[in-house]
Amino acid sequence: MSSRSESTRTPSPPLLSRDRVKDLLRYNDPLLEAEKTALRSLVDEAPSTLANLDQKIIEARQMLDSLIQKRQVAESDFDDAKTLLHPIRSMPQDVLREIFDHCVPDWEEITSGLGPYQDYDSLDPRFAPWTISHVSRAWRDVSLSLPHLWTCITLDFRKYGTLNMRAIMTKVALVLERSKNMDLAPRWRKFATCMQRPCLQALSGTYFNRLHKLLVVVRPVNRDITAGPVNTFQKTRSLRWAVIRGDETCDSFPLPWYSIETYL
């Protein structure tokens, strides 16, 4: 019965070829009746055809979005797996300690003013040991277990214009706390600073009995505050090496000259 209905169904008019359509558009020739019938059929069926194609496009886009999302998840899983399997995560602590020792500059590197540490400052989080203590919990534990990483303290007050004194003191106190019982203030053996004369004079009551090396850059002040010499380091009997930069003289910045072997 279905075959009979199919045989009695009116067949769709044949579609026009693309070449014939181009010719008709190029010239003003009249259409044949069969061509008119085919074009009318195309116009009648166009809305449903376009709707069907639009639906397929939507489904294809949804499928594409789904595939893109799956790829992103797979890529993220791949990156996570590589990170978790990276040898650095299973590196022995003794190897990490050795690496950390080479990451932190020593006194000679800092005072030389050369290389990557020419702008080094102990409160700058862009330098070690701050950087290595913020990588992971394991690295933080190792860096805090090595107090000698925190013993070389260099302060450049020219860089602290945006910080209040409380913030500076808090960070310095943290460095001192992490250095534990290692040699440092008030048992400093090496001291480098950039201060104005009033700040240096304010330290005159501090004893630097073990100070061996000294580098001071005396900052100029906005007004003429030159009353009195800077006697802060006059009695540092262990001082052997000193660098004083600024408009200072032997009288305005007295040092224990009898013990100094190198003065620059």
C-alpha positions in Angstrom: 0.0 0.0 0.0 2.9 2.3 0.8 4.4 1.6 -2.6 1.1 2.6 -4.3 1.0 5.9 -2.5 4.6 6.5 -3.4 3.8 5.9 -7.0 0.9 8.3 -7.0 2.9 11.1 -5.1 3.6 14.2 -7.3 7.3 14.3 -7.9 9.3 17.5 -7.0 10.2 19.6 -10.0 13.8 19.3 -11.0 16.1 22.0 -9.6 17.9 24.4 -12.0 21.6 23.9 -12.4 23.9 26.6 -11.2 25.0 27.4 -14.7 21.4 27.9 -15.9 20.8 30.2 -12.9 23.8 32.2 -13.7 22.7 32.6 -17.3 19.2 33.7 -16.3 20.7 36.2 -13.9 23.1 37.5 -16.5 20.4 37.9 -19.3 16.8 39.0 -19.2 15.5 35.8 -20.9 12.0 34.6 -20.0 11.8 31.5 -17.7 10.4 28.3 -18.9 7.3 26.9 -17.1 9.3 24.1 -15.6 11.8 26.5 -14.3 9.2 28.7 -12.8 7.7 25.6 -11.1 11.1 24.6 -9.7 11.9 28.1 -8.4 8.5 28.4 -6.8 9.1 25.1 -5.1 12.5 26.3 -3.9 10.9 29.4 -2.4 8.2 27.5 -0.7 10.6 25.0 0.8 13.3 27.6 1.7 12.1 28.5 5.2 12.0 24.8 6.4 15.3 24.1 4.7 17.0 27.1 6.4 15.4 26.2 9.7 16.7 22.7 9.4 20.2 23.9 8.5 20.1 26.4 11.4 19.3 23.6 13.8 22.1 21.5 12.5 24.5 24.5 12.9 23.3 24.9 16.5 23.9 21.3 17.2 27.3 21.4 15.5 28.3 24.4 17.6 27.2 22.7 20.7 29.2 19.7 19.8 32.2 21.9 19.0 31.9 23.8 22.3 31.7 20.4 24.1 34.8 19.2 22.3 36.7 22.4 23.1 35.7 22.1 26.8 36.8 18.5 26.9 40.1 19.4 25.3 40.7 22.2 27.8 40.0 19.8 30.7 42.3 17.2 29.1 45.0 19.8 28.7 44.6 21.0 32.3 44.9 17.4 33.5 48.0 16.9 31.4 49.6 20.1 32.8 48.7 19.0 36.4 50.1 15.6 35.9 53.4 17.0 34.6 53.6 19.4 37.5 52.9 16.6 40.0 55.5 14.3 38.4 58.2 17.1 38.1 61.4 16.0 39.8 61.6 19.2 41.8 58.7 18.1 43.9 60.6 15.0 45.1 64.0 16.7 45.4 65.7 15.8 48.7 65.8 18.6 51.3 69.6 18.5 51.5 69.8 19.3 47.7 67.3 22.2 48.2 69.3 23.6 51.1 72.4 23.6 48.8 70.5 25.4 46.1 69.0 27.9 48.5 72.5 28.7 49.8 73.5 29.8 46.3 70.3 31.8 45.7 71.0 34.2 48.6 73.8 36.8 48.0 76.6 37.1 50.4 78.2 40.3 51.6 80.8 40.6 48.8 78.1 40.2 46.1 75.9 42.9 47.7 78.6 45.5 48.4 80.3 45.0 45.0 77.3 46.8 43.3 77.6 44.5 40.3 75.5 41.8 38.8 71.9 41.0 39.7 72.3 42.2 43.3 73.3 45.8 42.6 69.8 46.9 43.8 69.5 44.2 46.5 67.5 45.2 49.6 66.7 42.9 52.5 63.0 44.0 52.5 62.4 43.6 48.8 60.2 40.6 48.1 61.7 40.2 44.6 64.9 38.9 46.1 65.9 35.7 47.9 65.3 34.5 50.5 61.8 36.0 50.2 61.2 34.5 46.7 62.1 31.0 47.6 60.0 31.1 50.8 56.8 31.8 48.7 57.0 29.0 46.1 55.4 26.2 48.1 54.9 25.0 51.7 57.8 22.6 51.4 60.2 25.3 50.1 59.0 27.7 52.8 59.7 25.1 55.5 63.2 24.5 54.2 64.0 28.2 53.9 62.8 28.9 57.4 64.9 26.0 58.7 68.0 27.8 57.4 68.5 30.9 59.6 71.8 31.8 57.9 69.7 32.7 54.8 68.3 35.6 56.7 71.5 37.0 58.3 72.8 39.4 55.6 70.7 42.5 56.1 70.9 45.4 53.8 68.6 48.4 54.2 68.2 51.2 51.6 65.8 53.8 53.1 65.6 55.5 49.7 63.3 52.7 48.6 60.9 53.0 51.5 59.1 56.2 50.6 55.7 54.5 50.3 56.1 52.5 53.5 55.5 53.8 57.0 57.9 53.2 59.8 55.7 50.5 61.4 55.7 48.4 58.2 59.5 48.7 57.9 60.0 47.7 61.5 57.6 44.8 61.2 59.5 43.4 58.2 62.9 43.9 59.7 61.7 42.2 62.9 60.5 39.2 60.8 64.0 38.9 59.2 65.6 39.1 62.6 63.2 36.4 64.0 64.0 34.1 61.1 67.7 34.5 61.6 67.3 33.0 65.0 70.6 33.0 67.0 72.9 33.6 64.1 75.3 36.5 64.1 73.6 39.8 63.4 72.4 43.0 65.1 73.3 43.8 67.7 76.1 41.3 66.9 76.5 42.4 63.3 79.7 41.5 61.7 78.8 43.2 58.4 76.6 46.3 58.0 75.5 48.2 54.9 73.1 51.1 55.0 72.0 54.2 53.2 70.8 56.8 55.7 70.7 60.5 56.4 73.0 61.9 59.1 70.3 62.3 61.7 69.4 58.6 61.4 73.0 57.6 61.7 73.4 59.8 64.7 70.4 58.2 66.3 72.3 54.9 66.4 75.1 56.4 68.4 74.0 54.5 71.5 74.3 51.1 69.8 77.4 49.0 70.3 78.8 47.2 67.3 81.5 45.2 69.1 81.7 42.5 66.4 81.4 44.7 63.4 84.1 43.7 60.9 82.9 45.4 57.6 81.0 48.6 57.2 79.5 50.3 54.1 77.6 53.6 54.7 76.1 55.9 52.0 75.2 59.2 53.8 72.1 60.6 52.1 71.8 64.3 51.7 69.0 66.1 53.6 66.7 68.8 52.4 68.0 71.2 55.0 71.4 71.8 56.4 71.6 69.4 59.4 75.2 68.9 60.0 75.6 69.8 63.6 77.9 67.4 65.4 79.8 64.4 64.0 78.5 60.9 63.5 80.1 59.0 66.4 78.1 55.8 65.8 81.0 53.7 64.7 83.9 55.4 66.5 84.4 52.6 69.0 83.9 49.6 66.8 87.2 48.0 67.7 86.8 45.0 65.4 86.3 47.1 62.3 88.7 46.2 59.5 87.0 47.3 56.3 85.1 50.5 55.7 83.5 52.4 52.8 81.9 55.8 53.5 80.2 57.5 50.6 79.1 61.1 50.9 80.4 64.5 51.8 82.1 63.3 55.0 85.5 63.9 56.5 87.5 62.1 59.2 86.3 64.6 61.7 82.6 64.5 60.7 82.5 60.7 60.5 85.2 59.4 63.0 86.2 55.8 62.8 88.6 53.6 64.8 91.4 54.2 62.3 93.9 52.2 64.4 92.0 49.0 63.6 91.0 49.7 59.9 93.0 47.8 57.3 91.0 48.8 54.2 89.3 52.2 53.6 87.6 53.1 50.4 
